[in-house]
């Protein structure tokens, strides 16, 4: 007996090829799509943060989330690109005359864990070790099992926590809007069910590729057949007098965020050192707690070297309107206080009260334990198109310098989604699926009322082409170098930014001349 319920949701003529329609049934969102003349239906909410996929972009069979660019196969729901970790559920579609009918189970499941292998030592005796349980490491472990790897997987972290949502630390979690139980990426039950071992509180002191071994601070060592290096990065600290006073902290880990939240309960004046993404997001989160927050940084406007002066000034003005104070173009002489910090003395002579200082001046790749591996001047490791460092050793995330497939530049990026993409790519190659890396970088930041998106990479540029109104927080900016668009930044243009990533992936970005004329329909191009 067929227990499925049938619901007429559209007429055959309602959608053209490449169009989608949001269907709401029993508090569930389902996305109906017409592709190559046929109708398909998958879950309509992104498993990552719940964005409506109807507001994203469908290009061929690729379906993009409008918020953080998770990508799915629109016919099957299969996961293509993170930051989502689950696939979409697929629903049966039937055509009866002119009616498009959904055949739904009595209980709708909005998403599904991808099909994954289990450990079978009789089939594969190898051990793959993943050093790091952040974005790259966690995605790599899942991907290995998706790819059918049946050997042993060991993921190693120095923290006493399962992998968690690090980008949220400086945003919703620090604001007190995200519950602790929301933070883990997966449950212990998930890792156990898929035979992914996690070694907690293990500090690696040495990695020796010639002996295929990792040594820990407690004297234990582990052997591997293949190794993925994904240890992340270490926050930089200021080398000035008083930097060792209490209540001077950095934000990298969940424990760091808890420390800041607890300290912020009993202070009045907070100084954020650095107008970085972490620094500005922290300032935005803490100003919501009715605290006095001052940002000190040497640059003239925030993000000037990343987004240009105009966008940086917009960010600064919005933070000022929210109550954040700035000392830009200033440098710190020393921190003052007896046991705890009490003030910050600037080189220019001004003294600023500070009961709590958060330092956000960048990070260094965590690679000091590597032996027999050549490090670049910034401490990172060079990887090839397979994210391979040397035979049986791979790297991903903050420590990996890779070649930008579009520009040929060697770049290193410290962003969550990029690290997940790299971990997934490295895992494919470790599992024997040889793929070259052509992924397009994407990152986001949420602060001062903005939901800012950035696709591509532009270390420098000749010009910025602006469409829209920056003062109304609705714009898209094209960063041009050598008559080519290298990156695009936007706010309030989620669908267009989705389209940009797909056009960059296809190598079909519109010409700079067409963009200057302002008559380009990105959504039409991508479809």
Phi and psi in degrees as a GROMACS rama.xvg file:
@    title "Ramachandran Plot"
@    xaxis  label "Phi"
@    yaxis  label "Psi"
@TYPE xy
-80.3296  115.885  UNK-2
-90.7113  4.62523  UNK-3
-79.6667  147.298  UNK-4
-98.9171  143.838  UNK-5
-110.981  130.663  UNK-6
-133.205  127.125  UNK-7
-75.1636  122.862  UNK-8
-118.826  -11.9661  UNK-9
-169.812  169.234  UNK-10
-97.0472  151.997  UNK-11
-55.8538  -33.7526  UNK-12
-85.1985  -0.477776  UNK-13
-66.4112  -38.2138  UNK-14
-115.761  142.73  UNK-15
-92.2757  166.29  UNK-16
-56.0421  134.556  UNK-17
86.9641  0.329628  UNK-18
-100.875  155.408  UNK-19
-130.07  162.738  UNK-20
-143.504  134.276  UNK-21
-84.778  128.466  UNK-22
-117.153  129.055  UNK-23
-112.142  120.122  UNK-24
-137.413  122.941  UNK-25
51.009  48.0698  UNK-26
65.3743  14.9172  UNK-27
-114.358  143.634  UNK-28
-101.972  129.518  UNK-29
-123.179  139.91  UNK-30
-105.624  120.967  UNK-31
-97.9728  131.215  UNK-32
-134.205  145.486  UNK-33
-109.87  119.29  UNK-34
-131.791  123.775  UNK-35
52.7811  40.1711  UNK-36
82.8031  -2.92086  UNK-37
-116.603  154.928  UNK-38
-99.193  140.558  UNK-39
-135.657  155.017  UNK-40
-139.08  131.72  UNK-41
-137.397  171.582  UNK-42
-53.8042  144.237  UNK-43
-101.175  -2.25452  UNK-44
-116.686  133.696  UNK-45
-65.3041  131.512  UNK-46
-65.6849  -13.0417  UNK-47
-71.861  -70.6325  UNK-48
-123.961  7.57553  UNK-49
88.825  13.889  UNK-50
-62.2289  146.278  UNK-51
-74.1508  119.508  UNK-52
-70.6867  -16.5334  UNK-53
-65.106  -20.459  UNK-54
-93.313  1.59258  UNK-55
-92.4843  -150.503  UNK-56
-130.025  135.262  UNK-57
-107.715  122.641  UNK-58
-130.392  107.552  UNK-59
63.8752  -117.466  UNK-60
-105.629  4.95015  UNK-61
-95.8389  126.521  UNK-62
-116.634  120.395  UNK-63
-103.817  137.919  UNK-64
-73.8749  138.291  UNK-65
-73.6316  -19.5184  UNK-66
-89.3449  -59.4783  UNK-67
-125.579  14.2266  UNK-68
66.9959  25.9403  UNK-69
-57.4304  146.624  UNK-70
-131.706  138.391  UNK-71
-131.757  159.76  UNK-72
-81.143  117.533  UNK-73
-68.626  -21.2621  UNK-74
-85.1126  -37.1661  UNK-75
-110.61  -17.5334  UNK-76
84.0304  -1.07273  UNK-77
-58.2569  141.857  UNK-78
-77.3584  124.981  UNK-79
-99.6099  -51.1841  UNK-80
-131.659  139.711  UNK-81
-70.4176  173.276  UNK-82
-87.1903  -2.7863  UNK-83
-63.5129  149.584  UNK-84
-114.047  -24.5645  UNK-85
-97.2756  157.447  UNK-86
-88.1379  167.705  UNK-87
-84.5822  151.349  UNK-88
-76.6899  145.615  UNK-89
-106.846  140.096  UNK-90
-122.366  146.622  UNK-91
-74.7968  136.164  UNK-92
-117.873  134.378  UNK-93
-125.389  140.467  UNK-94
-106.396  125.14  UNK-95
-128.428  99.1086  UNK-96
66.7344  -119.049  UNK-97
-95.2057  -2.00276  UNK-98
-93.7208  137.514  UNK-99
-100.02  119.825  UNK-100
-118.785  131.283  UNK-101
-92.2533  132.204  UNK-102
-104.606  107.611  UNK-103
-112.614  144.436  UNK-104
-67.3463  159.427  UNK-105
-61.2284  -34.1432  UNK-106
-116.294  113.122  UNK-107
-82.1438  128.997  UNK-108
-105.098  114.701  UNK-109
-67.7911  -28.8358  UNK-110
-149.99  175.123  UNK-111
-147.559  145.787  UNK-112
-69.6366  132.133  UNK-113
-56.7821  152.276  UNK-114
-64.116  129.547  UNK-115
-135.848  145.462  UNK-116
-76.3262  169.984  UNK-117
-121.736  165.172  UNK-118
-67.4795  127.35  UNK-119
-140.241  90.5484  UNK-120
-62.0886  -22.2342  UNK-121
-69.7984  -30.694  UNK-122
-86.9816  -31.8681  UNK-123
-152.332  114.419  UNK-124
-88.1631  -2.73444  UNK-125
-73.425  156.912  UNK-126
-121.038  121.527  UNK-127
-104.434  126.052  UNK-128
-107.807  135.23  UNK-129
-115.869  112.979  UNK-130
-91.5134  101.639  UNK-131
125.233  134.986  UNK-132
-121.186  36.3459  UNK-133
-96.019  -147.507  UNK-134
-59.5388  -51.9115  UNK-135
-69.0528  -45.4569  UNK-136
-63.9961  -45.5597  UNK-137
-63.9647  -44.8114  UNK-138
-66.9567  -33.8519  UNK-139
-65.4857  -42.3959  UNK-140
-61.0319  -46.2414  UNK-141
-61.9464  -43.6239  UNK-142
-65.2555  -38.3614  UNK-143
-57.3873  -43.4688  UNK-144
-70.5332  -36.2614  UNK-145
-61.237  -36.0592  UNK-146
-79.7559  1.17033  UNK-147
91.1932  10.4086  UNK-148
-66.992  124.126  UNK-149
-109.283  5.23178  UNK-150
-77.6047  -171.593  UNK-151
-83.8862  136.257  UNK-152
-117.766  125.789  UNK-153
-122.823  122.291  UNK-154
-108.355  132.394  UNK-155
-118.401  133.306  UNK-156
-139.886  145.738  UNK-157
-80.8827  -11.8531  UNK-158
-86.3252  164.67  UNK-159
-100.144  36.8866  UNK-160
-139.34  151.251  UNK-161
-69.1306  162.154  UNK-162
-51.5418  138.258  UNK-163
-138.236  171.649  UNK-164
-80.5941  85.5145  UNK-165
-63.1349  -39.0465  UNK-166
-58.4965  -25.7983  UNK-167
-74.7035  -16.9131  UNK-168
-57.7302  -44.9445  UNK-169
-86.9171  -4.1774  UNK-170
-112.142  -108.275  UNK-171
-60.3786  -38.1128  UNK-172
-65.3306  -45.7321  UNK-173
-66.5264  -27.9607  UNK-174
-75.6855  -13.611  UNK-175
85.4483  15.7173  UNK-176
-97.7755  -9.13742  UNK-177
-115.886  123.25  UNK-178
-71.284  148.012  UNK-179
-55.3697  -34.9429  UNK-180
-70.0721  -12.5203  UNK-181
-80.6159  -17.6456  UNK-182
-75.9524  -38.9553  UNK-183
-61.2776  140.273  UNK-184
-73.0296  -36.1557  UNK-185
-143.699  160.387  UNK-186
-86.62  161.675  UNK-187
-59.1142  -34.6111  UNK-188
-59.1776  -39.4235  UNK-189
-62.3118  -50.9069  UNK-190
-62.7406  -40.6116  UNK-191
-64.1895  -42.6582  UNK-192
-64.2997  -27.634  UNK-193
-110.559  16.9221  UNK-194
55.3482  46.5124  UNK-195
-107.634  108.861  UNK-196
-80.8285  137.928  UNK-197
-123.818  120.197  UNK-198
-95.5539  111.605  UNK-199
-91.0562  154.761  UNK-200
52.8511  44.4971  UNK-201
-117.094  109.303  UNK-202
-92.4248  117.941  UNK-203
-81.3322  129.77  UNK-204
-107.017  -18.7566  UNK-205
-157.231  134.392  UNK-206
-119.748  122.048  UNK-207
-122.768  96.7902  UNK-208
-59.697  -32.9691  UNK-209
-63.2568  -31.2753  UNK-210
-104.087  3.08178  UNK-211
49.0554  54.8727  UNK-212
-138.065  152.473  UNK-213
-121.352  134.379  UNK-214
-112.082  141.649  UNK-215
-108.871  162.616  UNK-216
-59.5294  -30.2898  UNK-217
-84.2582  5.41393  UNK-218
94.1822  -11.0691  UNK-219
-78.2716  151.696  UNK-220
-132.53  159.159  UNK-221
-131.889  137.175  UNK-222
-96.6712  150.157  UNK-223
-136.048  158.207  UNK-224
-95.5641  -40.6759  UNK-225
-136.545  149.288  UNK-226
-131.545  133.301  UNK-227
-109.369  120.731  UNK-228
-90.2938  112.154  UNK-229
-143.06  53.8647  UNK-230
-81.6025  -5.75049  UNK-231
81.7778  -144.373  UNK-232
-141.856  168.073  UNK-233
-117.48  128.02  UNK-234
-60.9722  137.673  UNK-235
-72.6634  149.613  UNK-236
-121.042  153.863  UNK-237
-78.8789  133.715  UNK-238
-99.3011  72.2607  UNK-239
-133.681  159.451  UNK-240
-56.0384  138.959  UNK-241
85.2581  2.03896  UNK-242
-67.3765  -14.2647  UNK-243
-95.0751  6.1212  UNK-244
-65.3458  153.506  UNK-245
-66.664  156.252  UNK-246
69.2069  20.3209  UNK-247
-111.595  111.365  UNK-248
-133.695  165.54  UNK-249
-116.278  166.997  UNK-250
-122.636  108.354  UNK-251
-134.949  -38.0593  UNK-252
-112.008  169.08  UNK-253
-60.5353  -41.5087  UNK-254
-61.3373  -38.4333  UNK-255
-59.8965  -44.0016  UNK-256
-63.137  -42.3136  UNK-257
-62.7816  -39.0678  UNK-258
-61.5322  -44.645  UNK-259
-64.4851  -44.3114  UNK-260
-62.1658  -41.8152  UNK-261
-67.6757  -43.845  UNK-262
-64.8339  -35.417  UNK-263
-68.3262  -16.8129  UNK-264
-70.188  -21.9033  UNK-265
-123.105  24.84  UNK-266
-129.018  166.527  UNK-267
-119.264  -32.9838  UNK-268
-119.064  127.003  UNK-269
-123.427  135.737  UNK-270
-113.992  130.953  UNK-271
-107.248  121.214  UNK-272
-97.2836  114.325  UNK-273
110.073  129.823  UNK-274
-100.483  43.7828  UNK-275
-82.2021  -179.5  UNK-276
-60.4151  -46.9468  UNK-277
-60.792  -47.6044  UNK-278
-59.8057  -45.9977  UNK-279
-72.5792  -36.3809  UNK-280
-67.1952  -38.6552  UNK-281
-63.8108  -44.1194  UNK-282
-59.0372  -43.7208  UNK-283
-64.19  -39.3719  UNK-284
-69.7472  -40.9663  UNK-285
-78.9928  -27.5493  UNK-286
-66.4963  -23.3279  UNK-287
-69.6297  -15.0283  UNK-288
-93.4963  15.6256  UNK-289
60.3591  40.3417  UNK-290
-105.367  157.394  UNK-291
-82.5976  117.831  UNK-292
-122.445  125.654  UNK-293
-120.633  130.672  UNK-294
-102.333  126.587  UNK-295
-116.131  128.149  UNK-296
-156.979  153.191  UNK-297
-77.6016  -20.4323  UNK-298
-76.2941  163.991  UNK-299
-79.4186  -32.3516  UNK-300
-142.459  153.942  UNK-301
-61.3191  143.721  UNK-302
61.761  19.9189  UNK-303
-59.4465  -41.3484  UNK-304
-77.3248  -13.0857  UNK-305
-99.141  -44.6628  UNK-306
-118.041  -7.92304  UNK-307
94.4989  165.713  UNK-308
-68.6296  -38.1698  UNK-309
-65.9831  -47.3403  UNK-310
-67.4498  -41.0937  UNK-311
-59.3394  -41.1692  UNK-312
-65.1464  -35.881  UNK-313
-62.937  -46.4759  UNK-314
-56.9691  -47.8656  UNK-315
-60.5436  -45.1198  UNK-316
-62.5912  -39.696  UNK-317
-66.8589  -37.3936  UNK-318
-66.6085  -39.5087  UNK-319
-61.5345  -42.991  UNK-320
-61.8515  -27.6326  UNK-321
-83.8761  -7.72624  UNK-322
112.625  -0.757869  UNK-323
-77.5638  137.005  UNK-324
-98.3825  150.485  UNK-325
-128.287  143.915  UNK-326
-128.258  86.4497  UNK-327
-98.9559  145.08  UNK-328
82.3199  16.8957  UNK-329
-117.375  153.753  UNK-330
-127.599  153.497  UNK-331
-89.8035  130.882  UNK-332
-85.4236  -48.5475  UNK-333
-168.419  163.022  UNK-334
-99.6292  142.046  UNK-335
-119.835  148.049  UNK-336
154.181  167.435  UNK-337
-87.8208  -77.3161  UNK-338
-96.0953  -47.0369  UNK-339
-104.776  154.955  UNK-340
-64.9863  140.509  UNK-341
-124.949  -24.4526  UNK-342
-160.37  164.425  UNK-343
-120.048  126.69  UNK-344
-101.481  123.378  UNK-345
-87.2997  154.741  UNK-346
-60.9923  -25.9732  UNK-347
-79.1014  -2.46812  UNK-348
103.783  -14.7058  UNK-349
-75.5263  141.561  UNK-350
-110.98  129.451  UNK-351
-120.449  126.593  UNK-352
-63.008  140.612  UNK-353
-153.815  113.024  UNK-354
-89.2682  -19.0498  UNK-355
-148.261  133.549  UNK-356
-123.996  126.942  UNK-357
-110.65  121.745  UNK-358
-97.8705  120.43  UNK-359
-132.443  74.6034  UNK-360
-115.817  26.3015  UNK-361
103.478  -179.185  UNK-362
-136.51  162.467  UNK-363
-116.83  141.367  UNK-364
-57.1347  137.49  UNK-365
-85.0697  84.0453  UNK-366
-131.78  11.7406  UNK-367
-69.1861  -10.7218  UNK-368
-95.0877  -1.25412  UNK-369
-81.0272  132.988  UNK-370
-115.062  150.355  UNK-371
61.4084  23.0782  UNK-372
-127.799  125.832  UNK-373
-72.8276  129.55  UNK-374
-103.707  142.623  UNK-375
-77.427  166.798  UNK-376
-54.0487  -29.5689  UNK-377
-86.5215  3.21834  UNK-378
91.2722  -0.280276  UNK-379
-87.1803  174.502  UNK-380
-116.862  145.325  UNK-381
-86.8038  132.537  UNK-382
-118.468  157.09  UNK-383
-90.6411  -168.177  UNK-384
-68.0665  -12.59  UNK-385
-99.2342  5.49446  UNK-386
61.666  35.7589  UNK-387
-99.3209  134.29  UNK-388
-91.2958  -46.3571  UNK-389
-158.351  -178.385  UNK-390
-55.0129  124.779  UNK-391
67.4759  10.0748  UNK-392
-125.244  126.573  UNK-393
-123.804  163.407  UNK-394
-145.425  149.536  UNK-395
-154.205  157.57  UNK-396
88.8918  -146.222  UNK-397
-60.9185  -24.9298  UNK-398
-91.3168  -6.46909  UNK-399
-96.9768  123.06  UNK-400
-98.5459  123.614  UNK-401
-131.389  167.012  UNK-402
-91.6991  125.851  UNK-403
-67.943  116.345  UNK-404
-63.3515  -25.0457  UNK-405
-84.6388  -36.5753  UNK-406
-110.391  -16.7165  UNK-407
81.4032  -0.179888  UNK-408
-75.8195  146.948  UNK-409
-83.9356  121.53  UNK-410
-134.138  159.939  UNK-411
-134.785  132.907  UNK-412
-126.454  142.183  UNK-413
-114.372  54.6684  UNK-414
-127.059  146.048  UNK-415
-58.5124  -54.1231  UNK-416
-65.4306  -37.557  UNK-417
-62.901  -42.2391  UNK-418
-61.5314  -40.7937  UNK-419
-64.5489  -42.5326  UNK-420
-58.7123  -44.0141  UNK-421
-67.9965  -40.5941  UNK-422
-61.6392  -40.3468  UNK-423
-65.7406  -42.866  UNK-424
-66.1277  -45.3694  UNK-425
-60.8943  -40.7438  UNK-426
-63.2681  -41.447  UNK-427
-54.5701  -47.0635  UNK-428
-70.5053  -36.4082  UNK-429
-61.8977  -35.548  UNK-430
-80.511  -1.12085  UNK-431
97.4803  5.49226  UNK-432
-94.5536  96.2666  UNK-433
-74.6233  113.311  UNK-434
-134.067  139.909  UNK-435
-88.1898  151.427  UNK-436
-88.7495  117.819  UNK-437
-129.187  16.3615  UNK-438
-66.4018  149.433  UNK-439
-96.6154  126.397  UNK-440
-63.6614  143.47  UNK-441
-147.922  137.382  UNK-442
-145.359  164.776  UNK-443
-136.337  158.022  UNK-444
-141.98  143.77  UNK-445
-120.371  115.238  UNK-446
-166.204  150.182  UNK-447
51.5916  34.9767  UNK-448
83.5708  -1.26066  UNK-449
-97.12  147.824  UNK-450
-121.396  80.7116  UNK-451
-88.3194  135.729  UNK-452
-123.452  147.543  UNK-453
-145.291  125.857  UNK-454
-120.663  140.154  UNK-455
91.499  -159.564  UNK-456
-156.679  128.15  UNK-457
-136.387  102.508  UNK-458
-69.9752  -32.5537  UNK-459
-151.707  166.521  UNK-460
-152.666  158.85  UNK-461
-91.3697  -29.3876  UNK-462
-159.837  157.955  UNK-463
-124.708  122.565  UNK-464
-97.9036  119.775  UNK-465
-107.243  129.162  UNK-466
-118.853  135.177  UNK-467
104.445  -166.115  UNK-468
-124.255  107.285  UNK-469
-65.3329  -34.0335  UNK-470
-69.2437  -17.0666  UNK-471
-103.34  10.8134  UNK-472
59.2048  32.1234  UNK-473
-136.436  95.9338  UNK-474
-158.197  164.232  UNK-475
-140.304  131.55  UNK-476
-121.629  132.429  UNK-477
-106.996  123.115  UNK-478
-95.5857  116.653  UNK-479
-111.006  132.143  UNK-480
-139.213  132.883  UNK-481
52.2318  42.0304  UNK-482
61.899  30.4763  UNK-483
-137.468  140.994  UNK-484
-78.5632  116.725  UNK-485
-95.5108  -28.1699  UNK-486
-154.975  158.669  UNK-487
-138.276  131.692  UNK-488
-121.326  146.576  UNK-489
-158.982  159.912  UNK-490
-138.762  134.704  UNK-491
74.7662  16.0657  UNK-492
-131.511  49.9928  UNK-493
-60.5176  -43.5429  UNK-494
-64.3402  -40.6081  UNK-495
-65.9297  -37.6352  UNK-496
-68.0638  -37.5914  UNK-497
-55.5236  -48.7041  UNK-498
-61.8028  -39.3233  UNK-499
-60.2184  -45.0754  UNK-500
-60.1576  -43.138  UNK-501
-68.1111  -39.1503  UNK-502
-65.4848  -39.1842  UNK-503
-63.6551  -41.3961  UNK-504
-61.1807  -39.1139  UNK-505
-82.05  -9.93462  UNK-506
70.7884  33.2273  UNK-507
-123.651  29.2583  UNK-508
-61.8684  142.161  UNK-509
-63.5973  160.18  UNK-510
-69.5861  156.198  UNK-511
-61.5428  -38.0918  UNK-512
-60.9288  -43.6884  UNK-513
-64.734  -38.6833  UNK-514
-67.2579  -36.5917  UNK-515
-64.013  -33.8885  UNK-516
-74.9977  -18.4591  UNK-517
76.4986  21.7997  UNK-518
-116.133  32.1075  UNK-519
-101.212  125.987  UNK-520
-99.7944  96.3988  UNK-521
-62.4317  -38.1046  UNK-522
-66.8497  -36.8159  UNK-523
-67.7207  -38.2807  UNK-524
-64.6261  -40.3556  UNK-525
-75.0776  -22.2756  UNK-526
